[in-house]
Structures are given as C-alpha cells and as structure tokens.
Amino acid sequence: MYQIEEVKKALVSGIDSIQFVTVDGIDSFPDVIDSGVSEMLIALKSGYEWTDIPILEDSAIYQDNEVSSAQGIAYEKLLSAFLPHALRSTRNTLSKLRFADLIVKFRDRSGNHHILGTPDEPLSIEVGFQVQQLGSSSGYPFSFKGNHTFPGLFLTLPDLPQFIIDEDGKLVYSGDLEESFSLNSDGKLVVSGDQEDRYTLDSRGRVQFS
C-alpha cells in the first residue's frame, strides 16, 4: 500500500540558510537510507568546515526535476540565490569555486535540513554579477547545479535525549553524544565538542540542535 502523509500545520515556504563544502574536504560520508543522510556521520578533514553564504532574504529557490532518458531516470538539481554587495574578496572566493566539486546543504523555513550531492555525485557553481536600479540590490546571483542518479536528500539530525537539572542546579546528561554539556554561572548552556555551535537551550530549558 502507498500512503502520503497529510501535514496538518501551516505551510511555511522559503530557504533560511545555505552552506557548502568542497568534496576534497570530506573525510567520510554515510550511506543514504530512505532518502536521508545522518548529519552526525558526515566527517570533515582537519582544516575544512561548512561555509555559510549570507544570501539576500527570500532570494533562494530550489528545484529538483526528474528526467527520464534511455539511460534511466536522472534528477536535475538547481539551488539558486543572490549574494548581495560587490566585494572583491567575494568575487575572488567565488572564482576559486568555479571548477570545484561541491556538496551543499540548506535549511528551509519549515525546519527541514537538506543535503545536495555526495562525494561521488557532487554539484558545481555558476556565478554572475549584476547591479540593479537605485534602491534595489547589487551583488552576485549564483546557482548550484547537479545532474544525479538520486533526488535531493534529507539530513537526519540526532534524537536528543532528555536533559535534567538536578537539585544542585547542574545540568545532567547521560547518552552517547560526543559533546559534553554543562551550565555556566549565568545559567547558559555550555557545550564542548565538534558540533558545539549547533546546540542551544530554549526558553523551556530544552536542548535544541540546528
């Protein structure tokens, strides 16, 4: 039987953030399972990191089109956005990426995390430059493109265990995450480990990973 899940919540469209890394910075990449990849199992080599692109708000669009041919089904991926302002350093960085093999991830406004490309089937970037009329924008329209044997993948995030604050006011955690957790004197979450910047404590005292 086939079943398509009905989502009973407000539809929030758009892309919040885009990041990329070059394929030569990937140390290990997990298998794809049910259209998903575990983000915690993507390991980068020393000296490499995911690079944020400060895109113009509401400028990003993603398309993933299924195309049939004699060789089978291919998936044409296109993630385009606009990087505002004319900076020489930005132009130089984008030029260096022109012939690089890339893996890209983005977060949509519904809270989903997506990853485009694998080390075996990467993406490339195309960049332009434009200056629009007064009061509008100048900067770099760019597109990540790929023609792959698989559709866009979801990034699966770890299931976070429950944290508790004991009677002494200390944060108590027991689990198999590699990071360590504590509260400082101001009651703020302190995380130590490779993914430390991605953990926050919300207003209800729950640990969030984003």
C-alpha positions in Angstrom: 0.0 0.0 0.0 1.1 3.5 -0.7 0.4 6.3 1.8 1.1 10.0 1.6 1.1 11.7 4.9 -1.1 14.7 5.5 0.6 17.5 7.2 -1.7 19.5 9.5 0.3 22.6 10.1 0.8 25.9 8.5 2.8 25.8 5.2 5.9 27.9 5.6 8.0 28.1 2.4 11.4 29.5 1.7 15.0 28.9 2.5 16.7 30.2 5.6 20.4 29.3 5.1 22.8 27.7 2.6 26.2 26.2 3.3 28.8 24.3 1.2 32.0 22.3 1.5 34.3 21.1 -1.2 34.4 17.4 -1.8 38.1 17.2 -1.1 37.2 18.3 2.5 35.1 15.2 3.1 36.8 12.6 5.3 33.8 10.2 5.4 30.2 10.2 4.1 27.5 7.9 5.3 25.2 5.7 3.2 21.9 7.0 2.1 19.0 5.4 4.0 15.4 6.1 3.0 16.2 9.4 1.2 18.2 10.5 4.3 21.7 11.0 5.4 22.8 11.2 9.0 24.5 14.6 9.5 26.4 13.4 12.6 28.1 10.8 10.4 29.5 13.3 7.9 33.1 13.9 8.9 35.3 16.7 7.5 39.0 16.6 7.2 41.1 18.8 9.5 41.1 22.4 8.3 37.8 22.2 6.5 34.4 23.4 7.6 30.9 24.2 6.2 30.9 27.7 4.7 27.9 29.9 5.2 26.6 32.0 2.3 24.9 35.2 3.6 22.2 35.2 1.0 19.7 38.0 0.4 16.5 37.2 2.2 13.8 35.5 0.1 16.2 35.1 -2.8 16.8 31.4 -2.7 14.9 28.8 -4.8 15.4 25.1 -5.1 14.2 22.8 -7.9 14.7 19.1 -8.2 13.3 17.8 -11.6 13.0 14.1 -12.5 14.1 13.5 -16.1 13.7 10.2 -18.0 16.0 9.0 -20.7 17.2 5.8 -22.4 19.8 5.5 -19.6 17.2 5.7 -16.9 15.9 8.4 -14.5 18.1 11.4 -13.6 17.5 14.2 -11.2 18.4 17.7 -12.2 19.1 19.9 -9.2 19.2 23.7 -9.1 19.6 25.8 -6.0 19.9 29.5 -6.8 20.1 32.6 -4.7 21.6 36.1 -4.5 24.6 37.2 -2.6 24.3 41.0 -2.0 27.1 43.6 -2.2 30.0 43.9 -4.6 33.2 42.9 -2.8 36.5 42.0 -4.3 37.1 39.3 -1.7 33.7 37.7 -2.5 34.4 37.7 -6.2 37.8 36.0 -5.7 36.3 33.4 -3.4 33.6 32.6 -5.9 36.1 32.4 -8.8 38.1 29.8 -6.9 35.0 27.7 -6.6 34.1 27.7 -10.3 35.7 24.4 -11.1 35.4 22.8 -7.6 33.3 19.7 -6.8 30.8 20.8 -4.0 28.3 19.4 -1.5 25.6 21.8 -0.4 23.2 21.8 2.5 20.3 24.1 3.2 17.6 24.6 5.8 14.1 25.5 4.8 11.7 27.6 6.9 9.7 24.5 7.9 12.7 23.3 9.8 13.8 20.6 7.4 17.5 20.2 6.6 18.5 19.1 3.1 21.8 18.0 1.5 22.5 18.1 -2.2 25.2 15.9 -3.7 27.6 13.3 -2.5 31.4 12.8 -2.9 30.6 10.6 -5.9 28.0 12.9 -7.4 28.8 16.5 -6.5 27.5 19.9 -7.6 29.1 22.8 -9.4 28.5 26.5 -9.0 27.7 29.2 -11.6 28.1 32.8 -10.7 27.2 36.1 -12.3 27.2 39.8 -11.3 24.5 42.4 -11.6 23.8 45.9 -10.5 20.1 46.8 -10.3 18.3 50.1 -10.1 18.7 52.6 -7.3 17.2 51.3 -4.1 17.5 47.7 -5.2 20.4 45.3 -4.9 23.8 44.7 -6.4 25.8 41.6 -6.0 26.2 38.0 -7.2 23.4 35.8 -8.5 24.7 32.2 -8.2 23.4 28.7 -8.8 24.5 25.3 -7.5 23.8 22.6 -10.2 23.9 18.9 -10.4 22.7 16.0 -12.5 22.4 13.0 -10.3 21.0 9.4 -10.0 19.2 10.3 -6.8 16.7 13.0 -5.7 17.6 15.6 -3.0 18.2 14.1 0.4 17.1 15.0 3.9 19.7 15.5 6.6 18.6 13.5 9.6 19.5 15.0 13.0 20.2 13.1 16.1 17.4 12.3 18.6 18.3 14.3 21.6 17.8 12.6 25.0 16.2 14.3 27.9 18.4 16.6 30.0 17.5 17.3 33.6 18.7 19.9 36.1 19.5 18.3 39.4 18.8 19.7 42.9 22.1 21.4 42.9 21.2 23.3 39.7 23.6 21.2 37.5 22.7 20.0 34.0 22.7 16.2 33.9 23.0 14.3 30.7 23.6 10.6 30.0 23.8 9.4 26.4 26.1 8.6 23.6 26.6 12.1 22.0 30.3 13.0 21.7 29.8 16.5 23.1 29.8 17.4 26.8 27.2 19.6 28.4 27.0 22.0 31.4 25.6 25.2 32.6 27.7 28.2 33.4 27.1 30.6 36.3 24.6 32.6 34.2 22.5 29.6 33.5 23.6 29.4 29.9 24.3 26.2 28.1 28.0 25.4 27.5 28.8 22.7 25.0 32.3 21.3 24.2 32.9 19.2 21.1 33.0 19.3 17.3 29.3 20.4 16.9 29.2 22.7 19.9 28.0 25.8 18.0 24.8 24.0 16.9 23.3 23.4 20.4 21.2 25.9 22.2 18.9 25.9 25.2 15.4 27.2 24.6 13.2 29.2 26.9 11.7 26.0 28.3 15.1 24.5 29.2 15.1 22.1 26.2 18.3 21.5 24.3 18.0 22.2 20.6 20.2 21.1 17.7 20.0 23.1 14.4 
